[in-house]
Amino acid sequence: MTTGLVGFATTAIYHVSLVPQPTLTAGASGAIFGLMGMILGLLLKRRDPRWKTWALQGVLLSVLFGFAMRVANNSAHLGGLAAGIVLGVLFAPGAPQPARGWQAALAAVSALACLLSLVLAQLSPLWKMLAQQASG
């Protein structure tokens, strides 16, 4: 959930601050890139030599494919990927783990952030604009 939220936040920051144009986006690709990033982070933390193969075949080719497509949300992909790498390094086996209470708190915050993002999406003027276009 966290990598998906970071991918969404990256998209929001990109489309509000850097390229101020209204756009619609949906999907789980930021979270999927986050999972790839977590695997890469785990392999890096373990100093596993397979990280190079994974980075080239799994991650780099997926990123390049995303940039080759005009409709891909590359800001979500890169944001989710970066968050996944950080989480993979932080939570790799052998790394210091947060206490169970902190883990539960982080899970609750992530779940609330997902719920909040759904509420905010429904309140977005873009949804109202699309509904008006569809009905008229």
URWO-V202337 format. One record per residue. N is the residue number from 0. RES is the residue in one small letter. PHI is phi as a letter, one per 30 degrees, with the letter a starting at -180 (NA if undefined). PSI is psi in radians with two decimals (999 if undefined). BURIAL is 1 if it has 16 or more other C-alpha atoms within 10 Angstrom, else 0. Layout:
n->N res->RES phi->PHI psi->PSI burial->BURIAL
n->N res->RES phi->PHI psi->PSI burial->BURIAL
This chain:
n->0 res->m phi->NA psi->-0.66 burial->1
n->1 res->t phi->d psi->-0.76 burial->1
n->2 res->t phi->d psi->-0.60 burial->1
n->3 res->g phi->d psi->-0.73 burial->1
n->4 res->l phi->d psi->-0.71 burial->1
n->5 res->v phi->d psi->-0.68 burial->1
n->6 res->g phi->d psi->-0.74 burial->1
n->7 res->f phi->d psi->-0.77 burial->1
n->8 res->a phi->d psi->-0.69 burial->1
n->9 res->t phi->d psi->-0.74 burial->1
n->10 res->t phi->d psi->-0.80 burial->1
n->11 res->a phi->d psi->-0.78 burial->1
n->12 res->i phi->d psi->-0.75 burial->0
n->13 res->y phi->d psi->-0.81 burial->0
n->14 res->h phi->d psi->-0.23 burial->1
n->15 res->v phi->c psi->-0.75 burial->0
n->16 res->s phi->c psi->-0.86 burial->0
n->17 res->l phi->d psi->-0.74 burial->0
n->18 res->v phi->b psi->1.44 burial->0
n->19 res->p phi->d psi->1.48 burial->0
n->20 res->q phi->b psi->2.40 burial->0
n->21 res->p phi->d psi->2.39 burial->0
n->22 res->t phi->b psi->2.65 burial->0
n->23 res->l phi->c psi->2.48 burial->0
n->24 res->t phi->b psi->2.54 burial->0
n->25 res->a phi->a psi->2.70 burial->0
n->26 res->g phi->k psi->3.11 burial->0
n->27 res->a phi->c psi->0.25 burial->1
n->28 res->s phi->d psi->-0.58 burial->1
n->29 res->g phi->d psi->-0.72 burial->1
n->30 res->a phi->d psi->-0.63 burial->1
n->31 res->i phi->d psi->-0.73 burial->1
n->32 res->f phi->d psi->-0.57 burial->1
n->33 res->g phi->d psi->-0.69 burial->1
n->34 res->l phi->d psi->-0.71 burial->1
n->35 res->m phi->d psi->-0.69 burial->1
n->36 res->g phi->d psi->-0.67 burial->1
n->37 res->m phi->d psi->-0.73 burial->1
n->38 res->i phi->d psi->-0.78 burial->1
n->39 res->l phi->d psi->-0.76 burial->1
n->40 res->g phi->d psi->-0.73 burial->1
n->41 res->l phi->d psi->-0.78 burial->1
n->42 res->l phi->d psi->-0.67 burial->1
n->43 res->l phi->d psi->-0.79 burial->1
n->44 res->k phi->d psi->-0.66 burial->1
n->45 res->r phi->d psi->-0.13 burial->0
n->46 res->r phi->h psi->0.65 burial->0
n->47 res->d phi->d psi->2.19 burial->0
n->48 res->p phi->d psi->-0.23 burial->0
n->49 res->r phi->d psi->-0.15 burial->0
n->50 res->w phi->d psi->-0.57 burial->1
n->51 res->k phi->d psi->-0.78 burial->0
n->52 res->t phi->d psi->-0.78 burial->0
n->53 res->w phi->d psi->-0.73 burial->1
n->54 res->a phi->d psi->-0.71 burial->1
n->55 res->l phi->d psi->-0.93 burial->0
n->56 res->q phi->d psi->-0.79 burial->0
n->57 res->g phi->d psi->-0.82 burial->1
n->58 res->v phi->c psi->-0.95 burial->1
n->59 res->l phi->d psi->-0.78 burial->0
n->60 res->l phi->d psi->-0.63 burial->0
n->61 res->s phi->d psi->-0.72 burial->1
n->62 res->v phi->d psi->-0.79 burial->1
n->63 res->l phi->d psi->-0.70 burial->0
n->64 res->f phi->d psi->-0.70 burial->0
n->65 res->g phi->d psi->-0.71 burial->1
n->66 res->f phi->d psi->-0.44 burial->0
n->67 res->a phi->d psi->-0.47 burial->0
n->68 res->m phi->d psi->2.37 burial->0
n->69 res->r phi->d psi->-0.38 burial->0
n->70 res->v phi->c psi->0.01 burial->0
n->71 res->a phi->d psi->2.53 burial->0
n->72 res->n phi->c psi->1.43 burial->1
n->73 res->n phi->d psi->-0.49 burial->1
n->74 res->s phi->d psi->-0.68 burial->1
n->75 res->a phi->d psi->-0.70 burial->1
n->76 res->h phi->d psi->-0.86 burial->1
n->77 res->l phi->d psi->-0.66 burial->1
n->78 res->g phi->d psi->-0.79 burial->1
n->79 res->g phi->d psi->-0.71 burial->1
n->80 res->l phi->d psi->-0.83 burial->1
n->81 res->a phi->d psi->-0.76 burial->1
n->82 res->a phi->d psi->-0.70 burial->1
n->83 res->g phi->d psi->-0.72 burial->1
n->84 res->i phi->d psi->-0.81 burial->1
n->85 res->v phi->d psi->-0.82 burial->1
n->86 res->l phi->d psi->-0.65 burial->1
n->87 res->g phi->d psi->-0.70 burial->1
n->88 res->v phi->d psi->-0.75 burial->1
n->89 res->l phi->d psi->-0.64 burial->1
n->90 res->f phi->c psi->0.34 burial->1
n->91 res->a phi->d psi->2.59 burial->1
n->92 res->p phi->e psi->2.34 burial->0
n->93 res->g phi->j psi->-0.33 burial->0
n->94 res->a phi->d psi->2.63 burial->0
n->95 res->p phi->e psi->2.26 burial->0
n->96 res->q phi->c psi->2.50 burial->0
n->97 res->p phi->d psi->2.71 burial->0
n->98 res->a phi->d psi->2.74 burial->0
n->99 res->r phi->e psi->-0.67 burial->0
n->100 res->g phi->d psi->-0.73 burial->0
n->101 res->w phi->d psi->-0.66 burial->0
n->102 res->q phi->d psi->-0.76 burial->0
n->103 res->a phi->d psi->-0.70 burial->0
n->104 res->a phi->d psi->-0.75 burial->0
n->105 res->l phi->d psi->-0.69 burial->0
n->106 res->a phi->d psi->-0.73 burial->0
n->107 res->a phi->d psi->-0.73 burial->0
n->108 res->v phi->d psi->-0.72 burial->0
n->109 res->s phi->d psi->-0.76 burial->1
n->110 res->a phi->d psi->-0.73 burial->0
n->111 res->l phi->d psi->-0.66 burial->0
n->112 res->a phi->d psi->-0.66 burial->0
n->113 res->c phi->d psi->-0.80 burial->1
n->114 res->l phi->d psi->-0.77 burial->0
n->115 res->l phi->d psi->-0.69 burial->0
n->116 res->s phi->d psi->-0.62 burial->0
n->117 res->l phi->d psi->-0.73 burial->0
n->118 res->v phi->d psi->-0.81 burial->0
n->119 res->l phi->d psi->-0.64 burial->0
n->120 res->a phi->d psi->-0.70 burial->0
n->121 res->q phi->d psi->-0.52 burial->0
n->122 res->l phi->d psi->-0.11 burial->0
n->123 res->s phi->d psi->2.42 burial->0
n->124 res->p phi->d psi->-0.38 burial->0
n->125 res->l phi->d psi->-0.69 burial->0
n->126 res->w phi->d psi->-0.72 burial->0
n->127 res->k phi->d psi->-0.69 burial->0
n->128 res->m phi->d psi->-0.76 burial->0
n->129 res->l phi->d psi->-0.68 burial->0
n->130 res->a phi->d psi->-0.69 burial->0
n->131 res->q phi->d psi->-0.71 burial->0
n->132 res->q phi->d psi->-0.67 burial->0
n->133 res->a phi->d psi->-0.60 burial->0
n->134 res->s phi->d psi->-0.30 burial->0
n->135 res->g phi->c psi->999 burial->0
